[in-house]
Amino acid sequence: MARVCQVTGKKPITGNTVSHSNIKTKRRFLPNLQTKRFFFAEEDRWVTIKVSSEALRTINKNGLASVIKGLRVAGTKI
């Protein structure tokens, strides 16, 4: 699976590692992704979603039902 958050769309970005002598080498900054299981009460089932830590806060704030509704509108199969 790709390293992309299903809710926010966060994905790896590139940057530089800078040494003490100011030599720059390419590196990747990976998002903080967690695979979480949520109980979706409206459908009485468990849903597994790959989310970032920011998406967990979004789910806590807006509720799982509204987040899943938005994902389904966007075309993601949940």
C-alpha positions in Angstrom: 0.0 0.0 0.0 1.1 3.5 -0.7 2.1 5.8 2.2 -0.8 8.1 1.8 -3.4 9.1 4.4 -6.9 8.2 3.2 -8.5 11.2 4.9 -6.1 14.1 4.5 -4.1 12.9 1.5 -0.8 13.5 3.2 2.1 11.7 1.4 5.9 11.7 1.6 7.7 14.9 0.6 11.3 15.3 -0.3 14.0 17.5 1.2 17.6 17.6 2.1 19.7 16.2 4.9 22.3 18.9 5.6 25.6 17.7 7.2 27.9 19.7 9.5 30.0 20.6 6.4 26.8 21.8 4.6 26.7 18.9 2.1 23.2 18.3 1.0 21.8 14.8 0.2 18.2 14.0 -0.7 15.9 12.4 1.8 12.2 11.7 2.3 10.0 13.0 5.0 7.3 10.4 5.7 3.9 11.2 7.2 3.0 9.7 10.6 0.6 7.1 9.3 -1.3 4.6 11.5 -3.6 1.8 10.5 -6.6 2.2 12.7 -9.9 0.2 13.2 -13.0 2.3 13.9 -16.4 0.9 14.8 -18.8 2.5 12.4 -22.1 2.4 14.4 -24.3 3.5 11.5 -23.5 0.3 9.6 -22.7 -1.8 12.7 -19.3 -2.9 11.5 -15.6 -2.2 11.9 -13.8 -0.1 9.3 -10.0 -0.1 8.8 -8.5 3.2 7.6 -4.9 4.3 7.1 -4.8 7.7 8.7 -2.2 10.3 9.8 -2.2 11.7 13.3 -3.8 14.9 11.9 -6.6 12.8 10.5 -7.2 11.2 13.9 -7.8 14.6 15.3 -10.2 15.4 12.4 -12.2 12.2 13.1 -12.4 13.1 16.8 -13.6 16.6 16.0 -16.0 16.0 13.1 -17.1 12.4 13.8 -16.4 9.2 11.9 -19.7 9.3 10.0 -19.0 12.7 8.4 -15.4 11.7 7.5 -16.6 8.4 5.9 -19.3 10.3 4.0 -16.7 12.6 2.6 -14.5 9.7 1.6 -17.4 8.0 -0.2 -18.2 11.3 -2.0 -14.6 11.4 -3.1 -14.8 7.9 -4.5 -12.9 5.9 -1.9 -14.3 2.4 -1.2 -14.7 2.0 2.5 
